Amino acid sequence: MSAELIPALHLALGALLANLPWLTPRWRFPWRLALALGAYALWVGGAQLALRSGGHAPVTAWELWPVTLALFAVAGFPGIVWRYLR
């Protein structure tokens, strides 16, 4: 796998994980939100582990968390629209 393809795959995985909680059938909103936050933690934690195993120092500045959370929320917007506005 080429190194240029890895960020695109990571973003696609993030979009899939962001939409997954909103596509589950009979769960209430607090469980969906908890699943979304767990998926976010899995996504960011996986990126941190991948960077660490690749020999790079992972970014740990405070800017990482709001930016990636906003990116995750925007990526999950189609699932929220499909769930509540269809």
C-alpha positions as CSV (number, residue, x, y, z in Angstrom):
1,M,0.0,0.0,0.0
2,S,1.4,3.4,-0.9
3,A,2.0,6.0,1.7
4,E,-0.3,8.5,-0.1
5,L,-3.3,6.2,0.2
6,I,-3.1,5.8,4.0
7,P,-4.5,9.3,5.0
8,A,-7.4,8.9,2.5
9,L,-8.2,5.5,4.0
10,H,-8.0,6.9,7.5
11,L,-10.5,9.7,6.6
12,A,-12.8,7.2,5.0
13,L,-12.7,5.0,8.1
14,G,-13.5,8.1,10.2
15,A,-16.5,9.0,8.0
16,L,-17.8,5.4,8.4
17,L,-17.3,5.4,12.2
18,A,-19.0,8.8,12.4
19,N,-22.1,7.6,10.6
20,L,-22.3,4.2,12.2
21,P,-24.1,5.3,15.5
22,W,-26.9,7.0,13.5
23,L,-27.6,4.0,11.4
24,T,-28.3,1.5,14.2
25,P,-32.0,0.7,14.5
26,R,-33.6,0.9,17.9
27,W,-31.2,2.8,20.2
28,R,-32.1,5.9,22.1
29,F,-30.1,9.1,21.6
30,P,-27.8,8.8,24.7
31,W,-26.6,5.4,23.5
32,R,-26.0,6.8,20.0
33,L,-24.1,9.7,21.4
34,A,-22.0,7.4,23.6
35,L,-21.3,5.2,20.6
36,A,-20.3,8.2,18.6
37,L,-17.9,9.4,21.3
38,G,-16.4,5.9,21.6
39,A,-16.0,5.7,17.8
40,Y,-14.2,9.0,17.9
41,A,-11.9,7.8,20.7
42,L,-11.2,4.7,18.6
43,W,-10.5,6.7,15.5
44,V,-8.1,9.2,17.2
45,G,-6.5,6.5,19.3
46,G,-5.9,4.4,16.2
47,A,-4.3,7.3,14.4
48,Q,-2.0,8.0,17.4
49,L,-1.0,4.3,17.6
50,A,-0.3,4.2,13.9
51,L,1.9,7.3,14.1
52,R,3.7,5.9,17.1
53,S,4.3,2.5,15.4
54,G,5.5,4.3,12.3
55,G,8.3,6.0,14.2
56,H,6.7,9.5,14.3
57,A,5.9,11.4,17.4
58,P,2.1,11.8,17.6
59,V,0.6,15.3,18.0
60,T,-0.5,15.9,21.5
61,A,-1.3,19.6,21.4
62,W,-4.7,20.8,22.6
63,E,-5.6,21.8,19.0
64,L,-5.8,18.1,18.0
65,W,-8.9,17.4,20.0
66,P,-11.3,20.2,18.9
67,V,-10.2,20.0,15.3
68,T,-10.6,16.2,15.0
69,L,-13.9,16.3,17.0
70,A,-15.2,18.9,14.6
71,L,-14.1,16.9,11.6
72,F,-15.7,13.8,13.1
73,A,-19.0,15.7,13.7
74,V,-19.1,17.0,10.2
75,A,-18.3,13.6,8.8
76,G,-21.3,12.2,10.8
77,F,-23.7,14.8,9.6
78,P,-25.1,12.6,6.7
79,G,-26.0,9.9,9.2
80,I,-27.7,12.4,11.5
81,V,-29.7,13.8,8.6
82,W,-30.7,10.4,7.4
83,R,-31.8,9.4,10.9
84,Y,-33.8,12.4,11.9
85,L,-34.8,14.3,8.8
86,R,-35.9,11.6,6.3
